[in-house]
Amino acid sequence: MNKLKGIAPIILAATLMLSSCIKKKDNDTNTDPARQHNEDVNNTKSESDNVNTDINNVLKDAPGFNKKEGTAAYNICGGTVDDSHQYDATPTLYINFDGSTACGSPARKRGGQIKLELVQGARWSDAGAVLRVTHINYKVTFVNLDNHYLVFNGIKYLTNMTQVNWGTYALTGNASLQVKERSYDMMVTFENGATESWNCARLTTVDITAYSTIQVTVNADTVMNGKNIDSWGMTRFNTNFVTEMITPWKSGTTCGWWRPTQGKYTSTTDKFTVTATAGVNQQGVPVTTGCGAYGYFLEWQYNDGTNTASGDLVINYF
């Protein structure tokens, strides 16, 4: 589910896998709805998680959200912060992205705006504090994927589940927080003009040590039909989808954000199911210690009423 979810480039693996087994061209990403949906699920999840990481980085330094004196020094790739309304009755802050700066690896450019409002609690660091996060034409362009992009418009809510003492963090470099995320009917628009209605329910734990070592664990946070569901909604093809988190997703700075050490999920539509396991060796066996994982193990099934296919494959990280 980068930073926080710049965590799972499974889309590229699924693209190669499906194209070879269903005999589609590798560069024809619009002719195979199943393959495209898997790309959409991963990109939507990862970029929502990326925003959450930016939010926490910004708000720990925003005086109006933590009720401390001083001048904040914000650091966000490709973005600037407008904190002129941080002392309003409802503390409000805007992150504005320039749309041109390439950030991260694989590179992506971000444009539009994220609006943050502290709608519950005196400080974001307090347990029970709630943020309303409004995406205003927030556009993410994937430089290495032929500049494909997605645009978010809508609201999600973040609830801080743990009391965080940023003063202790300043002294020791250690902190831990847990954030509950809820999004309902977020509208996501893709490069071909198609749209998706996207919902999510997840719980993220962030552990920081020595100021710069970060470990993130992302888990599903709602149950449907006895399954732990991370996201659901309507695909760009007007079919329902549900994504089940089977094993929490773990990633961080030690092994690299784009090299998750653990994680397994299944995404299902009316025609396509793929199960992805992160952190495996070249034989597809999970690596339980260290940073020696080779990549992902993928198991998939496809049935559009005319064509059927299934298989499995190990794909290396890149």
N, C-alpha and C positions, 0 to 999 in steps of 0.2 A: 501498500500500500504503500537522496537528496537529503541531504537533509532528510527530513522525515519521509518520505515516500519517493523522493527521487530514488526510491528503493527498488523498484522492480521493472526492469525493461523486458518483460516477458513478451511484450508485443512483437519484438523482432524475432524471437524464437518461434512464436506461433505462426508468424508470417512465413518463415522458411519451411516449417513443418507442413502446414496446410498446402502451400503452393506445390511442394514436391509430391504430396500424396494424392491431391485432387487434380493435379495437372493444370493448375492455374499459373500464369506468368508471375514471377516474383514481384515485378513492379506494377502489377495490376491490382491495386489495393481496394478498388471499388466494385469489383465483380464478384467477390466472395463475401457475402454478408457475415458469415461466421467469423472469418478472419478479421474483418473490419470491426466487428463488435468487440472482439478480444483486445484489439488495439485501443478502442474507445474506453473500455473498462480500466485498463492499466493507466492510460494517460490521465483520465479523469481522477482516478484515485491518487495517483502520484502527485499531481499538481495541487490537489486539495491539501494533501499532507505537506507539500512544500510551503504553501501559504501559512499553515499553522506554525511551522518552524520560524518563518519570518516574523510572525505576530509575536511569538514569545521573545525573540531576540530584541524586538523593538520595545515591547511593553515593559521589560525589566528595567529599561532606562528612562521610561517616560514618567516624569514627576507627577503629572495629573492622574496617572493610573496607579501609582504606588505611594502617593501622598508624602513625597520627600522633596527636600529642597535641592537645587542644583540645576545645571544645564546639561541636557542629554546630548550624547554624541552618537547618533544613529549610524549604523553601517549596514546597508542592504544593497545587494548587487542590482544595478539598473534602476534603483528607486530612490525617491526622496520622501521625507516625512513632513507633513503639515500638522504640527501640534498646537496650532493657535487656538483650538477649542478644547484643549485638554482639561481646562478648569471650569468648563460649563457645568450646569446642573447635572447633565448626563455627559461625563467625560467622553470626548470624541477626538478621534485622530484619523488622518488620511494617509495612506501610502500610495504615492503616484509613481507609476512605472513609465520609463521613457520609450519603450517599444523597440529600442535599437541596440541595447547592450546585450551581448551574448554572455550568458552565465552558466556555470557548471559544466559538467562533462557526463553525458553528451550535452552539447550546447543548446540553450533555448533562450528566446527573447520574450520579454513580458511587457505588455502595455495595459493601459486602463488604470483603474483605481480600486483599492480596497478600503472600505470605511469601517472603522472599529468604534463601537460604543459600549461602554461599561454600564449595562442595564440593571445589574444587581451586584451589591457589595460595594464596600468603600474602596477596596484596592483589588487589582487583578490577582495579587499574590495571596488573597484570602481564600480559604476553602469555601466553596459555594458561590464564588463570584462568577458572573455570567457575562460573556461578550456576545454582542450581536455583530456579525461579520457580513457586510453587504458587498457583493461583487458587482462592480459597475463596469460593464464591457471589459472585464479582465481577460486579456487575450494572451495565450501562450503559444509561441511559434517554435516548432521543433526544427532547428537548422539542419540537422543531419537526416531528417525524414522528408526531404523535398519541400521544406518550409510548410508542412502540414501544420494546422493550428486548431485550437479550440478556444471558445469564448464563453466565459461564465457570466451569467446574470442571475442574481438571486441571493438569498440569505441563508446562512447557517449559524448555529449557536454553539459556543464553546463554554463549557463549565469547568472551572478549576476544582478538582476533587481533593486537593491537598493544600495545606498551609505551606507557603514557601517563604523562607527568610532570605531575601537577597543580600541582607547585611552579612549573614553568615557566609553566603556564597562569596562575597567580596573578600572575606578574610581567609577562607579555606579553599575556595575553588570548587566546592562540592555542593550539589543541589539535586533535588528530585521532585518532579511534579507529575501529576496524572490529570489528563484532560479528557472530558467526555465531549464527543462531537455529534451534533444532530443537524441534518439538512433534509428539507422536504421540498420536492418539486423545484430543485435548482434547474434552470434551463441552460443547457450546454449546446452551443452551435459549432458546427464543424466546417472545414474548408470548402465543402461542396454545398453549404447552405442548409444541410440537414440538421435537425435538432434532436436532442435527447432530454427526457425528464429524468433527473437523477436524485436519488435519496441515499443517505448513508446514516449508519449508527455504529460508531466505533469508540474504543477507549484506548488512549495512547499514554504510555509511560515514558518519560524522558529522564534519564540519569546522567548527570554531568559530574565529572571528576577532574581535578587538576585544571580547572577552567576550560580546557579545550577538548577533553575526551568525552564523547557523547555516545550513549547507547539508547536506542529507541526501540520500543516494543509496541506493535500495533495489533489490536485484537478487535473482533466483532463485538457488538454490544447490544444486540437484540436477537430474539429467538422467533423463528417462523417454522412451523411444522417440525419442531424438535431440532432444528438446525441453527447454528450460530451464524447470523447473516450480517455481512459487512455493508452491502449496498444492494439496491434494487431500483426498478423503474421501467421506463419504456425506451427501447433502443431507437436509433435513427431510422430503423426499418419498421417502426410501429409494432414491434413485438415485445413482450414482457421479458425481463431478465432478472435473475437473482444471483448474487455472489455469496457463497458460503465460505467463511474463514474456518479452515480445519485446524491449522496450527498457527499461533501468533507469528507475525512477521517481525524479525529482528534485524537491525542494521545499525551502523554507526561509523564513527571516525576511525576506529582501530583497523578494520578490514576494508573500509571504503563504503560510502553510502550506496554505491551501485553494485555491491557484492554482498547481498544479504546472507547471513549465516544460518538463518532458519526462516521457515514460512511455507505454508501450503494453503491453497484455496481452490475452489471449483466455481467456475462461472457457467451458468446454464441459460440458454434461450430455448425457444420452441424447436430449434433445428440443430443447436450446437452446444457441446459440453467440452470444456477443457479443464484438466486439473494440473496445476503447476506446483512443483516442490522446489524450493530454493536450497542452496547450500549442499549440493551433492558432488561426488567425485565423478570421474569419467565413466564409471560403470553405473551411475545413477543412485549410488548409496549415500545417504546423508553423512556429512562430515561433522562430527560432534565437538571437535576442539580446534582451536587455532583458526588461521585464515587461509587454509589450503583448499577451500571449496573451488570446484571447477566451474559449476554453473547450475542449470535447472534441469529437472527431469519432468517431461511433459507427457501426459496421457490424454488422448482426445478421441471424441466421437462426433461424426457429422452425418446428418440425415435431413435432406430437404424435401423428402417425398419422392424424389427421383434418383438422386445420387446418395450413396452411403460410403463412409470410409471411417477407419479407426486406426490407431497406432500409438506409438510412444517414441520418444527421442530425447537424448541428452544434448543440451545446447550450452556452450561455454559463455561465461561473462565476457563483456567487451569493455 
